């Protein structure tokens, strides 16, 4: 346990040294979300949309999306595919006395904490400066369950990114696949707009995919839009997804390691 | 000038030959271009699904804006964006030293070495969508319209190039910012929306973003026959001023460049 603590601290120092990079990542998320808010300012101002959304509730949603995107969305798939698998850095990890997935999990956390804190600060500033009313669940039990939904959502995103990262065992040029998956995720996670504003068939795909549990469900859980029973159901589905993704990861990892060859490391 | 033209012709040839040497890379780039250009169209279609008119633009006109966005940025990405992706790395790893010692303008070298041919797919994706939308809106286009469209497109690309170059020059002071280029890709998103959106949000924001609001809306206005002479004139003046500033700012930034290898 101590060694993982040390890895966390080491990577925290690393992430902190590169905090300007985290800030730029955060700025990109802020710009994307601000643009959509500005758009809704014209498209939804003064009227209630379908599914009960109006402009203030949309702003509240996007502020949560800003925080959730920077706190709950890991970005280690490019490093795994390029640095570890294609350039052979993986062999160094394989010789170390801890599991690769644990190492990746611990080393990603500092980036999420620093990115997430930028997100929280920006959201709080927006709330204070623009007097935005943010909808938050008032019941402490609901909040506790919402934290579980968010934590498990992070785990789903983490396992999913691990899986697409290790696709590099089989596909050498993987950038096109990453871009395609990113675009699908932006829509199905609820980053573009709340899922229940999308056409029915896209909603259906989103709800049966793991993507909606990464960002959308944590947001509406914190906003208090789910009852406690629905929250428990969401946690159950998230656990199922985590189990399934973990099994897929293990199968692919074992098969991939048999294919992996590194020279000169 | 002729020397630079010849160099650029040679670069185009070398980059074209690279396509066949790195076919998988090219295919990946094509997929990425197709996916992102489709995303621009799909996301705007979804965002405007419940809207007939917003910021003085009808829904169909906003979709024309998305098609124009793809065409304008396909040209920019084709000629420049890959060079900007390497910009911070060249500075961070001290490769700028060797560039500065070459008998060639460093701004030209940094901006023109790589050509992203895969972005032709973005151009095609934007073109078919534009033709589809314009025919659906029963808007025809003459030779003059097309000529004006391509002229404004060139000035739009010049504005985008200048803004990218000015911001990327910050890497001279902060070379660790290897993801600065990702921020620029996000800033491009500003031009996807009608200019009235920024006017409505804040006058200050509109002034700051003014040159960016022109780059897609002006060519799009030409296609839907809503452009005025002043729109085109303002675009051309902005392009000239920004190109001049980018050159001056780069020379100013170079004074602070501390090489890593020497």
Boltz contact constraints between the chains, C-beta under 6 A:
constraints:
  - contact:
      token1: [A, 20]
      token2: [B, 177]
      max_distance: 6.0
  - contact:
      token1: [A, 21]
      token2: [B, 179]
      max_distance: 6.0
  - contact:
      token1: [A, 24]
      token2: [B, 179]
      max_distance: 6.0
  - contact:
      token1: [A, 24]
      token2: [B, 183]
      max_distance: 6.0
  - contact:
      token1: [A, 27]
      token2: [B, 183]
      max_distance: 6.0
  - contact:
      token1: [A, 28]
      token2: [B, 182]
      max_distance: 6.0
  - contact:
      token1: [A, 28]
      token2: [B, 183]
      max_distance: 6.0
  - contact:
      token1: [A, 28]
      token2: [B, 186]
      max_distance: 6.0
  - contact:
      token1: [A, 31]
      token2: [B, 186]
      max_distance: 6.0
  - contact:
      token1: [A, 32]
      token2: [B, 186]
      max_distance: 6.0
  - contact:
      token1: [A, 35]
      token2: [B, 189]
      max_distance: 6.0
  - contact:
      token1: [A, 38]
      token2: [B, 197]
      max_distance: 6.0
  - contact:
      token1: [A, 38]
      token2: [B, 201]
      max_distance: 6.0
  - contact:
      token1: [A, 39]
      token2: [B, 193]
      max_distance: 6.0
  - contact:
      token1: [A, 42]
      token2: [B, 54]
      max_distance: 6.0
  - contact:
      token1: [A, 42]
      token2: [B, 55]
      max_distance: 6.0
  - contact:
      token1: [A, 42]
      token2: [B, 197]
      max_distance: 6.0
  - contact:
      token1: [A, 42]
      token2: [B, 200]
      max_distance: 6.0
  - contact:
      token1: [A, 43]
      token2: [B, 51]
      max_distance: 6.0
  - contact:
      token1: [A, 43]
      token2: [B, 54]
      max_distance: 6.0
  - contact:
      token1: [A, 173]
      token2: [B, 24]
      max_distance: 6.0
  - contact:
      token1: [A, 173]
      token2: [B, 25]
      max_distance: 6.0
  - contact:
      token1: [A, 173]
      token2: [B, 28]
      max_distance: 6.0
  - contact:
      token1: [A, 175]
      token2: [B, 28]
      max_distance: 6.0
  - contact:
      token1: [A, 176]
      token2: [B, 28]
      max_distance: 6.0
  - contact:
      token1: [A, 176]
      token2: [B, 31]
      max_distance: 6.0
  - contact:
      token1: [A, 176]
      token2: [B, 32]
      max_distance: 6.0
  - contact:
      token1: [A, 179]
      token2: [B, 32]
      max_distance: 6.0
  - contact:
      token1: [A, 179]
      token2: [B, 35]
      max_distance: 6.0
  - contact:
      token1: [A, 180]
      token2: [B, 35]
      max_distance: 6.0
  - contact:
      token1: [A, 183]
      token2: [B, 35]
      max_distance: 6.0
  - contact:
      token1: [A, 183]
      token2: [B, 39]
      max_distance: 6.0
  - contact:
      token1: [A, 192]
      token2: [B, 43]
      max_distance: 6.0
